[in-house]
Amino acid sequence: MKRTLYLMLFVLMTASVSTLTSCRDEPKDTGDKIEDAIDDTGDAIEEGAEDVEDGIEDAVDDN
């Protein structure tokens, strides 16, 4: 019984690993890389603007 349980568990784990393994992603082309860089830059600008806004609000609250 124990051997059967181990065998079934092994088969289940092997099957789940093979179904969850995906193919390799296609390499990004230059257009995708540029788009990602633009998105990252936009996000960084937004975060910087929020930090400045928070700093201004803190300075106003202190006065």
N, C-alpha and C positions, 0 to 999 in steps of 0.2 A: 504494500500500500504506500509506504513511504517513497519507494523507488518510483512508483507511478506518479505520485504527486510531484516529485522533483523533475521527472521527465516532462510532465505537462507544463510545469512552471518554466522550464527551459525552452520548450517550444513556444509558449506564449511570449516570453521575453525576446526570443529571436525574431518572431513574427512582428512584434511591435517595433523593434529596432529597425527592421528592414522597411516597414511602412512609414516610419517617421523620418528616415534619412532621405533628404531631398537631393536633387541634382545640384551641381555647382552653379552658382550665379554667373550670369554673363558678365564679362568685364564692362565697366562703364565706358561709354564713349565720351569724347571731349565735351559735347553739349551737356550731357548729364553732370559732368564734373563742374562745369561752369555754373549750371543751375544750382547745384548744391552749394557752391561757394557763395553765390549771390544770396541764397536763403540764409546761410550761416552769418553772412555780413549783416543782413537785415535784422536777424535776431539779436546780434551783438549790439547794433545801434539802438534797438528798442530797449534792451536791458540797460544800456548806458543812460538813455533818456529817463528811464524809470529811477535809476540811482540818483541822477541829478535832481529829479522832481522830489524824491524822498529827502535829499539833503536840503533843498530849499524849504520844504515844509517843516523840517526839524529846526532850521534856522529861524523861521517865522514863529514857530511855537516857543522858542527860547526867549524871544523878545516880548 
